[in-house]
């Protein structure tokens, strides 16, 4: 997965001309663009972790709603 994440981050950073970070629930698994050394491999904050968990719950609820229709 990390090879794909690095390639994805590189492509997105090049297209956007900006820093791009790819995260899992615990840490940044790939970073590309200006400043990537400050982020690559670092743990994510509790706030980010909480937001990601909320989005997972929201997405699951959305999928259930679509499945019912």
VOBA-164757 format. One record per atom (N, C-alpha, C, O): x negated, y negated, z. Coordinates in pm, whole numbers, plus 32768, in hexadecimal, padded with zeros to 4 digits. Each point is the difference from the previous one (the first is absolute). Last residue first. Layout:
<recs>
XYZ ...
</recs>
This chain:
<recs>
8CD17F277FE0 80527FC47F95 7FF980517F87 803D7FDE7F9B 7EC2808F81E8 808F800F801F 80587FCE7F90 8071802E7FF0 7DB57F9F8001 8023808D7FEF 809580178019 803C80597FC3 7F097DF8808B 8007801E7F71 802D80907FE9 804F801A7FA5 7F627F658214 80747FB87FCE 8012801C7F6C 807180167FD3 7E10809280FD 8078804A802D 807E7FBF7FC8 805D80457FD5 7E0A7EDF7FE0 8009807C7FB1 807B80508025 804380387FA8 7F5E7E498158 80287FDA7F78 8011807C7FA8 8062800B7FB6 7EEC802C81F8 808D7FDE8009 80377FDE7F76 807080287FDE 7DC480228044 804A807D8013 80967FE78007 804F804C7FC8 7E947E3D8023 800280477F81 804D8083800C 804C80237FA5 7F6D7EE281E3 805D7FBA7FA7 800D80497F7A 806E800E7FCA 7E548091816A 808780198031 80677FC07FA3 8064803E7FDE 7DDE7F657FC7 801A808E7FE7 808E8023802B 804880437FB7 7F1C7E0F80AD 801E800F7F72 801D80917FDC 8057801B7FAD 7F1F7F818209 80857FC97FE9 802980117F6E 807380207FE2 7DD780568097 806080618036 808F7FD17FE9 805880507FDF 7E4E7E897FAC 800380737FA6 80668069802F 804A80377FAF 7F657E568168 80497FD97F87 800B80737F9D 806980157FC3 7E92802D81C1 808D7FF78021 80547FDA7F86 806B80397FEA 7DC37FC57FE9 802F80898013 80968002801D 804980527FC9 7EE17E0C8021 800D803D7F7C 8037808E800B 805780277FB3 7F4D7F0581E3 806D7FBB7FBC 8017803C7F76 8072801D7FDB 7E1F80738124 807E803A8031 80777FC17FBB 806480437FE5 7DD57FB87F09 80307FCE8081 808180478029 8042803F7FAD 7E4380B67F23 80617F947FF3 80347FD98089 7FF7804E805F 7E0F80767F20 80878025802F 805E7F8A7FE9 7FD67F8C8000 7E7F80BD7EBA 80267FC98083 808A80328029 8055801A7FAB 7EB880357EA8 7FEE8061806B 802A7FD1808A 7FFA804D8060 7FBC7E3B7E41 7FF7808C7FD9 7FE2805B8078 7F9A7FEF8043 80747E1D7FC8 8079804D8017 7FF380967FEB 8041804E8045 7E6B7E4E7F75 803C7FDD8081 8076805A8025 802A80028073 7EF380157DE6 7FAB80378069 80377FE4808B 7FE4804A805F 80E57F017E0F 8025808B801E 7FAD803C8070 803080578049 7FD77DE17ED3 80168015808F 801C80908026 8020801C8074 803F7F527D9F 7FAD7FAE8056 802380158093 80727FEA8029 800A81B17EA2 80077F6F7FEE 7FA87FB98063 7FB8803E804F 812C81A0801D 7FB87FD17F8A 80167F6A7FF3 80667FCB802A 7FE58214812E 80097F707FEF 7FAE7FDB7F86 7F98803C7FE4 814F818D8142 7FB67FCA7F8F 80157F6A7FFB 806C7FCE801E 803D81328148 7FB8806E7FC1 7FB37FD47F85 7FA780477FD1 81197EF0821B 7FF37FD87F74 7FAA806B7FBD 7F8C80148025 81A08074818B 7F8A7FB57FD8 80077FD77F6E 805580307FB5 811380BA8144 7F9E7FE68068 7F8E7FA37FD8 7FCB7FB88055 81AD80F37E95 803E7FCD807C 7F9C7FD6806A 80247FBC8060 7F3D801D7DB5 805A8067802E 80397FCB8083 7FFC7F878016 7F447F477E40 800280308089 804F8080800C 805C801A7FB2 7E8D7E777EEE 805B80717FFF 7FF7803F808A 7F938023802E 7FF47DDB7EF6 7FE680698061 806B806B7FF3 80777FE27FF7 7EA17E5C7EE8 806B8064800C 7FD480698064 7F8F80327FF9 7FEE7DB27F44 7FE380718057 8079805C8008 80717FD28010 7F5F7F0B7E33 800E7FEA8090 7FD5807C804D 7FED806B7FC6 807B7F4B7E58 7F967FA28020 7FFE7FDE8094 7FE17F908028 814081A57EC7 80337F918050 7F977F95801B 80217F8E8020 7F7482007EE7 80757FC47FC0 80307F83804A 80277F9D7FC2 7E74816180F7 7FD77FC57F81 80737FB87FBD 7FF07F917FCD 806A815D81B9 7FAE7F8B801F 7FD27FBA7F81 7FFE7F857FF8 80EC82157FE0 80587F94802F 7FB27F80801D 802E7F937FDF 7EDF81F07FA8 80547FD37F91 80587F8A8029 800C7F9E7FB7 7EEE8132819A 7FAB7FBD7F9D 80537FC67F8D 7FED7F8D7FD9 80F0817E8167 7FDA7F7E8039 7FAB7FB17F9D 80147F887FEF 805982307F98 80777FAD8003 7FE07F748033 80297F9D7FC4 7E8481A7804B 801D7FDB7F76 80787FA27FF7 7FFF7F9F7FB5 7F9A811481F0 7F967FA47FD6 801A7FD07F71 7FF47F897FE4 812A81C180C6 80177F828044 7F997F977FD7 80227F8B7FEC 7FAC82317F77 80727FBF7FC0 80177F76803F 80187F9F7FB8 7EA681658113 7FD27FDC7F7A 806E7FB77FB5 7FE77F997FC1 807E811981E8 7FB27F868008 7FC97FD67F78 7FF37F887FE7 810782118056 80517F888000 7FAB7F838000 80267F9D7FC2 
</recs>
